[in-house]
Amino acid sequence: MPKLKSHSSAKKRFSFTGSGKVKSTQAYKRHRMRNRSQQQIRDLRGTTVIEKAEWATIKKLLPYG
């Protein structure tokens, strides 16, 4: 059976933790930052774990993740 291709944009956006969870960068951090509080901006730093309901979709896009 041939190798499966990984989805190119998903490779750039998602990664996996050691236990198999899916993580990505926080949303709502690109523009309109002046409308947000400093506390909200700080809370949006770093990465977050994606909800479990979305894991199956992402794992289809990244079969070797």
Buried (B, 14 or more C-beta within 10 A) or exposed (E): EEEEEEBEEBEEEBBBEEEEEBEBEEEEEEEEEEEBEEEEEEEBEEEEEBEEEEBEEBBEBBEEB
